């Protein structure tokens, strides 16, 4: 899984699949948060996504319940 964020507060999650000679990113979902995204990281068990914003917020997103 791959996560990326942008300055408008959008976080996009992708499934990565290997195809012959390349990797393909398949969009899964999009999450909107308040604030510009500075960093994203998965928890060690990949059940949560941690999001850091430019204004200092730290948001924990449960990937199983989408909350």
BELDARA-V130290 format. One line per field, one symbol per residue. ss: DSSP state (h for helix, s for strand, l for the rest). psi: psi as a letter, one per 20 degrees, with the letter a starting at -180 (. if undefined). Layout:
# BELDARA-V130290
ss = ???
psi = ???
This chain:
# BELDARA-V130290
ss = lssssllllssssssssssllsssssssssssllllsssssslllllssssssllllssssslllll
psi = qpqqrrijjppppqppqprpjrqpoopgrppprpqpphqqqqrhjkiqpppprhjjqopppoihik.
